[in-house]
Amino acid sequence: MQLALLVPAFEYQSIVGTIKDYGAAPLLPNVEKYQDHSKYYYFHAPGGQVFRIVNSVNTFPKSGEGYVYDADKASKYGADDYGMKKYIFAFLKRGPNRSLPKEEATQLQNAHLQNIMRLAEQGKLILAGPFFGNDDLRGIYIFDVETLEEAKSLTETDPAIKAGSLVMELKEWYGSAALMEVAKIGMTLQKKSITD
């Protein structure tokens, strides 16, 4: 399978060697002659190589291509110089107490969802959701907190944790500070609340 890779023109000279090392080839012949006439260059590569290419070179514009550094937003979201920050991931796993009567299980699920909304409104919970399937790994939380201890104290407010229906595994994670905008954007997309 062949996949396409889009490269900003102003980044071309600095990364073309790395791209070709991974087996990618220009879609246009003699691509160098188009440098003054195109904003982007297109390459194709075996599908398994595209991920390695993207993770080996910086193919994203730094400025001048529609992206402008926003110092106020970076400060507000706690971004470092790379636009990144630390989060705590909480992996929700199947707990020992899953054999509840249907009515009690429904009430517990509603309380679990209400707690999610409360943590989100406090700005502590950035993202939450269930995994598909019926595996032991049931869902995920992403917390905007500094320490594992604080994340642990937040997970312990979850009625499903208290009841033993779920258990948590916590991990520190370094990712884009743009995640801080996900909840705000999400509110503009939903017609119904998860607690309805």
C-alpha positions in Angstrom: 0.0 0.0 0.0 1.3 3.5 -0.9 0.5 6.5 1.2 1.1 10.2 0.5 3.1 12.5 2.6 2.7 16.3 2.4 5.8 18.4 3.1 5.8 22.3 3.4 8.0 23.8 0.7 10.1 25.8 3.0 11.0 22.7 4.9 11.9 20.7 1.8 15.7 21.2 1.8 16.1 20.3 5.4 14.2 17.1 5.4 14.2 15.7 1.8 17.3 13.6 2.6 15.6 11.9 5.6 12.5 11.3 3.6 14.3 9.6 0.8 16.3 7.5 3.2 13.0 5.9 4.3 12.1 5.0 0.8 9.8 7.9 -0.2 9.9 9.2 -3.7 8.6 12.5 -5.1 5.2 12.3 -6.9 6.5 15.0 -9.3 9.6 14.3 -11.4 12.5 16.7 -10.8 10.7 18.1 -7.9 13.5 20.6 -7.1 12.5 22.8 -10.1 9.1 23.4 -8.6 10.5 25.0 -5.4 9.6 28.5 -6.3 6.1 27.7 -7.6 4.6 25.4 -5.0 3.8 25.7 -1.3 3.9 21.9 -0.7 5.6 18.8 -2.1 4.0 15.4 -2.2 5.8 12.1 -1.7 4.6 8.6 -1.7 6.1 5.7 0.3 5.2 2.2 1.5 2.5 2.5 4.1 4.7 1.1 6.9 7.3 3.8 6.3 5.1 6.9 6.5 4.7 6.8 10.3 8.5 6.5 10.6 9.0 9.5 8.3 6.6 11.7 10.1 8.1 10.9 13.5 11.7 11.4 12.2 11.4 14.9 10.8 9.5 18.1 11.6 7.0 18.5 8.7 4.9 21.1 10.4 5.2 24.9 9.7 6.7 27.0 12.5 5.4 30.3 11.2 4.2 32.1 8.1 2.1 29.2 6.9 -1.1 30.1 8.8 0.3 29.2 12.2 1.2 32.1 14.5 2.7 31.6 18.0 0.1 32.7 20.6 2.1 33.5 23.8 -1.0 34.2 25.8 -2.6 30.9 25.0 0.6 29.0 25.5 0.8 30.6 29.0 -2.8 29.9 29.8 -2.5 26.2 28.8 0.9 25.7 30.5 2.7 24.9 27.2 6.5 24.7 27.2 8.6 26.0 24.3 7.5 23.0 22.2 3.8 23.5 22.8 3.7 20.5 25.0 2.9 19.8 28.7 2.5 17.0 31.1 -0.8 15.2 31.7 -1.8 12.2 33.8 -3.5 9.3 32.0 -5.9 7.1 34.1 -6.7 3.8 32.5 -10.0 2.4 33.8 -9.9 -1.3 34.2 -12.5 -3.9 35.1 -12.7 -4.1 38.9 -13.5 -7.1 41.1 -17.1 -6.0 41.8 -19.0 -6.3 38.5 -21.9 -8.6 39.5 -24.4 -5.9 40.4 -28.2 -6.1 39.9 -29.2 -4.2 36.7 -30.9 -1.3 38.5 -27.9 -0.8 40.8 -25.5 -1.0 37.9 -27.5 1.6 36.0 -27.4 3.9 39.0 -23.7 3.4 39.5 -23.1 4.2 35.8 -25.1 7.4 36.1 -23.2 8.5 39.2 -19.9 7.7 37.3 -20.9 9.9 34.4 -22.0 12.7 36.7 -18.6 12.6 38.4 -16.9 12.9 35.0 -19.0 16.0 34.3 -18.1 17.5 37.7 -14.3 16.9 37.1 -14.5 18.4 33.6 -16.3 21.5 34.9 -13.5 22.0 37.4 -11.0 21.9 34.6 -9.2 18.9 36.0 -10.5 16.3 33.5 -9.5 17.1 29.9 -10.8 14.1 28.1 -12.7 10.9 29.0 -14.3 8.0 27.2 -14.8 4.3 26.9 -12.9 1.8 24.8 -14.8 -0.4 22.3 -15.1 -4.1 23.0 -15.4 -6.1 26.2 -11.8 -6.3 27.4 -10.7 -5.6 30.9 -9.5 -2.1 29.8 -12.8 -0.2 29.9 -11.9 3.5 29.4 -9.5 6.4 29.9 -9.3 9.7 31.7 -6.8 12.5 30.9 -6.1 14.8 33.8 -4.6 18.2 33.8 -2.7 17.8 37.1 1.0 17.8 38.1 1.3 14.7 40.2 0.2 11.1 40.3 -1.0 11.7 43.9 -3.4 14.4 42.8 -4.7 12.3 39.9 -5.2 9.4 42.4 -7.2 11.6 44.7 -9.5 12.6 41.8 -10.0 9.1 40.6 -11.0 8.1 44.2 -14.0 10.5 43.9 -15.5 8.2 41.1 -18.4 6.2 42.5 -17.4 3.3 40.2 -14.0 3.2 41.8 -15.4 3.3 45.3 -17.8 0.5 44.5 -15.0 -1.7 43.1 -16.6 -1.8 39.6 -13.5 -0.1 38.2 -9.8 0.2 39.1 -7.3 2.7 37.8 -3.8 2.6 36.5 -2.1 6.0 36.3 0.6 7.1 33.9 2.4 10.4 33.3 2.2 11.5 29.7 3.8 14.3 27.7 1.7 15.7 24.9 0.4 18.7 23.0 -1.0 21.5 25.2 -3.7 21.9 22.5 -5.6 19.1 24.3 -6.7 21.8 26.7 -9.1 23.1 24.1 -10.8 19.7 23.4 -13.4 20.0 26.1 -14.4 23.6 25.0 -14.7 22.5 21.4 -16.6 19.4 22.4 -19.3 21.4 24.1 -20.1 23.1 20.7 -20.6 19.7 19.0 -22.9 17.8 21.4 -26.7 17.9 21.2 -27.2 15.9 24.4 -25.4 15.5 27.7 -23.9 12.1 28.6 -25.9 12.4 31.8 -29.3 12.8 30.1 
